[in-house]
Amino acid sequence: MPLLMEIQPEPHELIKEVEMFRQFLKQNPSAERGQFLPFFAQHKQLCAIMATFHYKVSTGTHLKMEGDLWSDFKCDLITGNRDVGAFVLVEFEDAKPQSLFHPKRGRKNSFWGTRVEHGFSQVVDWLFRIAREGSSDTLERDFGARQISIMGIVVAGRDRDVSEYDRLRLDWRSDHTAIGGARVAFFTYDDLLRWLEGKVEIFMKL
């Protein structure tokens, strides 16, 4: 059974799914990871468009929710384009108040939240496992090429729970984190919604 499922872009369906995501966040402002996973599993156009976070991908053609990396690790979402050999690995974490930052009395700056650090560790393990696989028949079978380009994304928390200073820290970390040559970006669920709305706006103008 192939690791990744092929999918055809459907702009009109994507527009509907972005609105569903907006309503989901409105109705579940502090949703847990266990709520996000089934939501995205049921909205494949959202998952496919996230492949275009990677600069090499113009269209997401393949994806897998909870994709198994050769029995070692499981990715929340693998999405990408096999033709260009570029993929995005996404970790969905909680949207709870302390998912991103954890303030502590007597300390000027917040600690990074346990959920975002857990998500980052997950992405590091995925990148490690793919790098360890090397240029193998297995990699070519599952990803379509012996050399692939990867980006990691951690989605956690909500804008409302992030101070102005912590926002600067989050953006700086997102802009400057790379593991083994692969960029790793960090977003709130509000960041993700805004980005998706931007994509929808482009489609509506076509």
C-alpha positions in Angstrom: 0.0 0.0 0.0 1.5 3.4 -1.0 2.4 5.7 1.8 0.9 8.8 0.2 -2.5 9.3 -1.3 -2.8 11.2 -4.5 -5.2 14.2 -4.5 -6.6 16.6 -7.1 -6.8 20.3 -6.1 -10.4 21.5 -5.8 -10.4 25.2 -5.2 -14.1 25.5 -4.6 -13.9 22.7 -2.0 -10.9 24.4 -0.4 -12.9 27.6 0.0 -15.6 25.6 1.9 -13.0 23.8 4.0 -11.3 27.1 5.0 -14.7 28.4 6.3 -15.2 25.1 8.2 -11.8 25.6 9.8 -12.7 29.2 10.8 -15.9 27.9 12.4 -14.1 25.0 14.1 -11.7 27.5 15.8 -14.5 29.7 16.8 -16.4 26.8 18.4 -13.3 25.2 19.8 -11.0 28.1 20.9 -8.8 25.9 23.0 -9.0 22.7 21.1 -6.8 19.7 22.0 -4.6 17.9 19.6 -7.0 15.0 19.6 -9.7 17.3 18.1 -7.5 18.8 15.4 -6.3 15.5 14.0 -9.7 14.1 13.0 -10.7 17.6 11.7 -7.8 17.7 9.3 -8.3 14.1 8.3 -11.7 15.0 7.1 -10.6 18.1 5.2 -8.0 17.0 2.7 -8.0 20.1 0.6 -6.7 22.0 3.6 -4.0 19.4 4.0 -3.0 19.5 0.4 -2.7 23.3 0.2 -0.3 23.2 3.2 2.2 21.6 0.9 2.7 25.0 -0.7 4.4 26.3 2.5 7.4 24.7 0.8 8.9 27.1 -1.7 9.3 24.3 -4.3 5.7 23.3 -4.3 3.1 25.1 -6.3 0.5 22.4 -6.0 0.0 19.7 -3.4 -0.5 16.4 -5.1 0.0 13.8 -2.4 -0.7 13.6 1.4 -1.1 11.3 4.3 -2.6 11.9 7.7 -0.7 10.1 10.5 1.8 8.8 8.0 4.1 6.1 9.3 7.8 6.5 8.7 8.8 2.9 8.4 7.5 1.9 11.8 9.7 4.3 13.7 7.7 7.5 13.9 4.3 8.7 12.8 3.8 12.2 11.2 0.5 14.0 11.9 0.5 15.1 8.3 2.8 14.5 5.3 1.8 16.7 2.3 3.8 17.6 -0.8 4.4 17.1 -4.5 6.1 13.9 -5.7 7.0 15.4 -9.1 9.3 18.0 -7.5 10.3 15.8 -4.5 9.3 18.4 -1.9 7.2 17.7 1.2 6.0 19.4 4.3 5.7 17.5 7.6 3.2 19.0 10.0 2.8 18.5 13.8 -0.5 19.7 15.2 -0.5 20.5 18.9 -3.0 21.9 21.4 -4.5 25.4 21.2 -4.6 25.8 24.9 -3.4 29.0 26.7 0.0 27.6 27.6 0.7 25.6 24.5 3.2 28.1 23.2 4.4 30.0 26.3 4.2 29.4 30.0 4.6 32.5 32.2 6.1 32.0 35.6 5.9 34.4 38.6 9.1 36.3 39.3 10.4 35.7 35.8 10.4 38.5 33.2 10.2 36.2 30.2 7.9 33.2 29.7 9.2 29.7 29.3 8.5 27.9 26.0 5.4 25.7 26.5 5.7 22.0 26.8 3.4 21.4 23.8 5.4 23.4 21.3 8.6 21.9 22.5 7.1 18.4 22.2 6.0 19.2 18.7 9.4 20.5 17.7 11.0 17.3 19.1 8.6 15.3 17.0 9.6 17.1 13.8 13.3 16.6 14.7 12.7 12.9 14.9 10.9 12.8 11.6 13.8 14.6 9.9 16.3 12.3 11.6 14.5 9.2 10.3 14.2 10.5 6.7 17.9 11.5 6.7 18.8 8.1 8.2 16.9 6.4 5.4 19.2 8.0 2.9 19.0 7.5 -0.9 17.2 4.2 -0.7 14.7 2.2 -2.7 12.3 2.6 0.2 12.5 6.4 0.0 11.9 6.4 -3.7 9.0 4.0 -3.3 7.2 6.2 -0.7 8.2 9.7 -1.7 8.9 9.3 -5.5 12.6 10.2 -5.4 15.9 9.2 -3.8 16.6 12.8 -2.8 13.8 14.9 -1.3 13.4 18.4 0.1 11.6 18.6 3.5 10.1 21.4 5.6 8.7 21.0 9.1 5.9 22.9 10.7 4.6 23.0 14.2 1.1 24.5 14.8 0.2 25.3 18.4 -1.6 27.8 20.5 -3.7 30.9 19.7 -2.7 34.5 19.1 -4.7 35.8 22.1 -2.4 33.9 24.5 0.9 35.3 23.1 2.3 38.6 24.4 3.8 41.1 22.0 7.3 40.2 23.1 6.7 36.5 22.9 5.3 37.0 19.4 8.7 38.4 18.4 10.3 35.3 19.9 8.0 33.0 18.1 8.6 34.7 14.7 12.3 34.8 15.2 12.4 31.1 16.0 10.3 30.4 13.0 12.6 32.4 10.7 15.8 31.0 12.0 15.3 27.3 12.8 16.7 24.6 10.5 17.6 21.0 11.2 19.9 19.3 8.7 19.2 21.9 6.1 15.4 21.6 6.5 13.5 24.7 7.7 11.2 24.3 10.7 8.5 26.9 11.1 6.2 27.6 14.0 2.6 29.0 13.7 -0.4 29.6 15.9 -3.7 28.2 14.6 -4.6 31.9 13.9 -1.5 32.2 11.7 -2.6 29.1 9.8 -6.1 30.4 9.3 -4.8 33.8 8.0 -2.5 32.0 5.6 -5.3 29.8 4.3 -7.6 32.8 3.9 -4.9 34.4 1.8 -4.9 31.3 -0.5 -8.6 31.4 -0.8 -8.5 35.1 -1.7 -6.2 34.3 -4.6 -8.5 31.6 -5.9 -11.5 33.8 -5.7 -9.8 36.3 -7.9 -9.1 33.8 -10.7 
